[in-house]
Amino acid sequence: MLPEIVGFPDAEAVARHAASEFVQRAKQAIWDRGVFRVALAGGSTPRRTYELLATKEFASRVEWTSVQIFFGDERAVAPDHPESNFHTAHEALLDTVPLHTSQIHRMAGERGDLAQSAREYEAELSRSFALKREQGFPSFDLVMLGMGKDGHTASLFPFTTALGEKSAWVVKNEVPQLGTDRLTLTAPVLNAARCVMFLVAGADKAVSLERVLEGPRNEIELPSQLISPAGDLLWLIDEAAAARLSRKPKDPTELKSHPA
Ligand code: 6PG
């Protein structure tokens, strides 16, 4: 599927549109299949989206009892650590909306053995999607992603071993440039999604965004280029991040699926 690259004046507008997409995609998935399975991202732009989703304006339009929350990646910290992606989502959204703990599937980043955490998360996905590994990859209704200024996404960092993963759903990824390990969904799982939505804002992303979207393919250096899902691919970007693009991003009103 060709990416839809959609432009907004600022990070707040990106976050608002992302919240509207979440609401609309949840409605459609619950109507079609009775459940909405979403993988959340870490980072600052997604955080604002979670805060908006927790407000009455958005939260009242989601049938939360039919939502299952997952994570695209996690840092090697405890769930109450400020750097934990779970902690961010919990504070901004999960603690406010009516979700039972059984609907929230977090990655155990606090474990000494992250490879074991990855296997356990795979088992949890397998149960939740009622899918065995030999049957293919789980297909999220929505995967939210950020992009780092080095071109990474989820915890798929440049030159790391997880980039080459073809069969596992979740892996521990050693990230020497950060001197740490991370947990991450793999590219084949991200690409099995019905919709992947990137949220990118800020001038510090402009150079890598231009390279990812308009430069030659170089997935090892720019892991965001690995994302090419079977379903929809949306890039929601603000003016500062889009500054170096040669093609003007679309206006949101031009989207076929323009959320109300
Ligand atoms: C993480 C991420 C990561 C993030 C990007 C963008 O846990 O670090 O999931 O991929 O989304 O680094 O983050 P910002 O939106 O804060 O720039």
Boltz pocket constraint, residues with backbone or C-beta under 6 A from the ligand:
constraints:
  - pocket:
      binder: B
      contacts: [[A, 41], [A, 42], [A, 43], [A, 44], [A, 45], [A, 46], [A, 72], [A, 73], [A, 74], [A, 75], [A, 85], [A, 145], [A, 146], [A, 147], [A, 148], [A, 149], [A, 152], [A, 153], [A, 154], [A, 155], [A, 199], [A, 201]]
      max_distance: 6.0
